[in-house]
Structure formats: C-alpha cells, structure tokens
C-alpha cells in the first residue's frame, strides 16, 4: 500500500533529474584542489529531485523520492564506474550514492514539513 499513490511519470521525472544532478555534482565540477570541499556541498544539490518529487506527488512525496533515487542509483553507478569516469573506488562511490539518496529523501521531507506548517497556519 505504500506505493499505491506513487505515480510512475513522476518517478521518471525525478529519476531523470536525479541522474542529471548526479552527473553535474560528481563529474561536472572543478577539479579537486587541495583544501577544496566542493564535493561535500555538491551533495546538497540532491535535495532538488526530492523537492520536485514532493511537489509532484501530494500524498506520498517521500516514497516517490526514494523510489526514484533508488531506481536511478544503479544506472548512475554503472555509468560512473565505467572506464572514462573512474575517480574513486567502488566503496567510496557507494557511500557517495547512499548520501545522495539521503539528501533526495530530505528534500521530500522539507516539502512535507512546509505543507504541514502551511496547513496548521491556515487552521489557526
């Protein structure tokens, strides 16, 4: 019943946005310089697919965001560990992708919080 109200076109939109965010954050940035912490802040970009998922699906935004992120992760992982994109070990790549899934879900949770606060403000 958890996935009952998840709409698959929304999942496809969020998967596409998640993959685009992955390649932008992981491979589109500047080269790593000593003392550069850009990789850690680029993970915050993954809140965008979660925010979009929350805005697309009113009933189960977190489920939509997590389904889209988990479905897009193997695609990103397979392309990310291909010969031309290898930048880290497989274990580091999995840890980075797990963090990306967390931030995607967090974006959906922010939309849920916003809607709850807006609804409680209207009833007052």
Secondary structure, DSSP 8 states (H G I E B T S, - for coil): -TTTT--HHHHHHHHHHHHHHHHHHHHSS----TT--HHHHHGGGGHHHHHHHHHH-SS-HHHHHHHHHHHHHHHHHHHHTSTTT--S-HHHHHHHHHHHHHHHHHHHHHHHHHHHHHHHHHH-
